[in-house]
Amino acid sequence: MSTGVIKKVAGPLVIATGMRDANMSDVVRVSDEHLIGEIIEMHGDEASIQVYEETQGLGPGQPVESTGMPMSVDLGPGLIGSIYDGIQRPLNKIRKVSGSDLLHRGVQVPALDEEKVWDFVPTVSVGDEVEAGDIIGTVEETAVVTQKIMVPYRLSGKIKRIESGQHTIRETIAVIETDAGDVDVTMVQKWPVRRQRPYARKLAPNMPLVTGQRVIDAFFPIAKGGVAAIPGPFGSGKTVTQHQLAKWAEADIVVYIGCGERGNEMTDVLNEFPELVDPKTGESLMKRTVLIANTSDMPVAAREASIYTGITIAEYFRDMGYSVALMADSTSRWAEALREMSGRLEEMPGEEGYPAYLGSRLAQFYERAGRVISLGREGREGQLSAIGAVSPPGGDISEPVSQATLRIVKVFWGLDANLAYKRHFPAINWLTSYSLYLQDMEKWFNGEIAQDWMEKRQEMMKLLTEEAELEEIVKMVGMDALSPIDRLKMEAARSIREDFLHQNSFHEIDTYTSLKKQYMMMSLVLDYFDLSKGALNKGASINNLVKLPVREAIGRFKYIHENDLDEQFKFVNEQLVDEIDEVVRKGASKCQKSIER
């Protein structure tokens, strides 16, 4: 432990002397108020400290004490349903202690409830050999999540004692006999946030993370264990898209990081999530969610730590064998905090003032996602999918944060301000977005959903691309100048946009669409196009094909309840065939009459 004194204060940066015995990344207590900080640079006996609380009123000569420990989080029962700040301080406890909604500095509260008693159920017996990652027991944390108590990293040996029943997180539940002596095991582990949690091996991401959002699942899917970015200008729907993914993504655990976002957006999350009923379990969504709320009015340095806190908690649940979805909203605010600290340290700035190591820091964060086999004899498979929102100024994705992110991630959901102004949501541009996981997941989609899933997806993308090309002609000469087949392409593409891609996140049924229903919707739109194309060849009128009453039923299929899909799909299909046959008959009759004349 090292003790020094403050030499200089520059906003969230404090420089202290007399810290020769301290190490990089050590957590320190600054001043008599014991403000939390982290050493980010060492020069001789001078330490540059990033303070995670407000530094107003600090001055030279005040004490600085090193704890000798890196910035770490507590991992154990009590995480689920918690709302933390950027450095894992529970906000509800801070409120109780300080008696205010505002963050008072110097408040020290434990990350997990140390008085609550949990029912520990052992899964191993005395005499069993165990190694790091092995599950020694379980705790029913919520009605939805069972915490699996694992042997800590680098610990292996024989179970000497194990105690079932009621325990607090700090009580010894097991004793492991090792070569170096007996080791007491509790229900809580500490882990440094800037260090990736280890795993046995990484697997290829070849199955999708189903989100229920049609433009994502059908066109630009993300894999379980994949990484995605949502860049977009102000008001284009980044946060709402993140909320939708948090609510509906096929994940066991959701970790939502509000990183430097506006307070009202986090308020929406805090108000909505407890009320939302999880469709898979019938319980509140909060019973499988961890929230990290670091709003724009909180200390800027804690913003930089928040995404590391979030991903460490996410890795912990991944190691248990759960599928975890992590939302970071937004990484641009995190990068701004990085830029501010870099400026305070007087480092050579890179592009737009961001530090030169911006790209490597982003890569370190996203590389922690993945589909892995966890440590331990059991060989559990866990997935951690990371989805980061990016807020480029003015929606210009050529700026450094967007570009550094796009070099790392494999899915790009490009939000478009023009689509948002047209009230088309989600405003994901189908011409600029992409998913590099498509090829890996083709086998899964064709095998699990339908043999021609990818074929239909390609056909829809082709129609949308052709529509974009034809739009230029329409602007110059009008719709009537197009050939009947081109008009039909325009109508089919419009149907894809308005009936399939447009999705109302606030509608009870339309907010989530299963893959089965998505396939049916794709089939109806493409069947209309294919049958109409055949009808045109038989002499049918394009005007009659455009005005078919069944098109209304195709458009309204998105509002059909999941229980009625098969019946309604059959009905709409039959109606489509009948109406097109009628149009063909009319066209043939008209043709016959003209011949007779």
FENWO-V352410 format. One record per pair of residues at least 6 apart in sequence whose ideal C-beta (glycine too) atoms are under 6 Angstrom apart, sorted by the first residue. I is the first residue (numbers start at 1). J is the second residue. If there is no record, write none. Layout:
BEGIN
I,J  I,J
END
This chain:
BEGIN
1,66  1,68  2,19  2,21  2,22  2,66  3,65  4,16  4,17  4,18  4,19  4,64  5,18  5,61  6,14  6,16  6,60  6,62  7,15  7,17  7,60  8,15  9,55  9,58  10,344  11,344  12,51  12,300  12,301  13,344  14,30  14,49  14,51  15,48  16,47  16,64  17,45  17,46  18,45  19,45  19,47  20,45  22,39  22,47  22,66  24,39  24,42  25,70  26,39  26,66  27,38  27,67  27,69  27,71  28,37  28,49  28,64  28,66  29,65  30,37  30,51  30,64  31,58  31,62  33,106  34,106  35,51  35,53  35,105  35,106  36,52  37,49  37,51  38,50  38,71  39,47  39,49  40,48  40,50  41,48  50,301  50,341  51,301  52,87  52,299  52,301  52,302  53,105  53,299  54,105  54,299  70,192  71,193  72,190  72,191  72,192  73,88  73,193  73,309  73,312  74,111  74,112  74,188  75,189  75,191  75,316  76,112  76,169  76,187  76,188  77,118  77,139  77,141  77,147  77,187  78,112  78,113  79,290  80,141  80,142  80,145  81,286  82,90  82,290  83,91  83,291  83,293  84,90  84,292  85,91  85,294  86,294  86,302  86,303  86,305  86,306  87,302  87,305  88,111  88,309  89,109  93,109  94,107  94,109  97,107  97,109  98,104  98,107  112,169  114,170  117,166  117,168  118,139  120,137  120,139  120,164  120,167  120,173  121,137  121,138  122,137  122,162  122,164  123,135  123,137  124,136  124,159  126,159  128,159  129,158  130,151  131,156  132,151  132,153  132,154  132,155  132,375  133,150  133,374  133,375  133,376  134,151  134,376  134,377  135,148  135,150  136,149  136,174  137,149  138,146  138,148  139,147  140,146  141,147  142,287  143,283  143,287  144,281  144,283  144,287  144,288  145,288  148,320  149,187  152,189  157,176  157,177  157,178  158,177  160,175  160,177  161,175  162,174  163,173  167,173  169,187  169,188  170,186  172,184  174,185  175,182  175,184  176,183  191,312  193,308  193,309  193,312  194,308  196,368  197,315  199,372  199,374  200,373  200,375  201,373  202,370  202,372  203,371  205,223  205,225  205,226  205,371  206,440  206,441  207,224  207,444  208,221  208,441  209,222  209,224  209,249  209,250  209,385  210,250  211,217  211,245  211,248  211,249  212,248  212,512  212,513  213,244  214,500  214,503  214,513  214,518  215,426  215,428  215,501  218,457  218,518  220,433  220,435  221,435  222,228  222,411  223,437  224,323  224,371  224,383  224,385  225,370  225,371  225,383  225,385  226,385  226,437  227,366  227,369  227,386  227,409  228,387  228,409  228,411  229,388  229,390  229,405  229,409  229,412  230,238  230,241  230,389  230,413  231,390  231,392  231,397  231,402  232,238  232,415  233,395  233,417  236,415  236,417  236,420  236,427  237,425  237,426  237,427  238,389  239,265  239,329  240,505  241,426  242,327  242,329  242,389  244,505  245,387  246,254  246,256  246,327  247,276  248,512  249,325  251,323  251,324  251,325  252,322  252,323  253,288  253,317  253,322  253,324  254,289  254,325  255,290  255,310  255,313  255,314  255,326  256,291  256,327  257,292  257,306  257,307  257,310  257,328  258,266  258,293  258,329  259,294  259,303  259,306  259,307  259,328  259,333  259,334  260,296  260,303  260,333  261,329  262,296  263,295  266,293  266,295  273,285  273,286  273,289  274,284  274,286  276,285  278,285  290,313  292,306  292,310  294,302  294,303  294,306  300,337  300,340  303,337  304,337  304,338  307,328  307,334  307,365  311,368  314,324  314,326  314,384  317,324  318,324  318,382  318,384  319,374  321,380  321,382  322,382  323,383  324,384  325,385  326,386  327,387  328,388  329,389  330,389  330,391  331,388  331,390  332,390  332,391  332,401  335,401  339,353  339,354  342,355  347,355  350,356  351,400  352,400  354,400  358,404  359,404  362,404  362,405  363,408  366,386  366,408  369,384  369,386  371,383  372,382  373,379  373,381  374,380  374,382  390,401  390,402  390,405  392,399  392,402  395,417  410,436  410,437  411,435  412,433  412,434  413,428  413,433  414,429  414,432  414,433  415,427  416,427  416,429  419,427  420,427  424,502  430,464  431,468  442,454  445,453  445,454  446,453  446,454  449,515  449,519  450,519  456,522  456,526  459,526  460,496  463,492  463,493  464,493  466,489  467,490  467,493  470,486  470,490  484,536  484,542  487,542  488,532  491,546  492,529  495,525  496,525  499,555  500,521  500,525  503,510  504,510  505,511  509,559  510,558  517,565  520,569  521,557  524,554  531,580  532,545  535,580  535,583  535,584  538,584  539,587  539,588  539,591  540,583  540,584  540,587  541,587  544,583  545,583  548,579  550,575  550,576  550,579  553,572  560,568
END
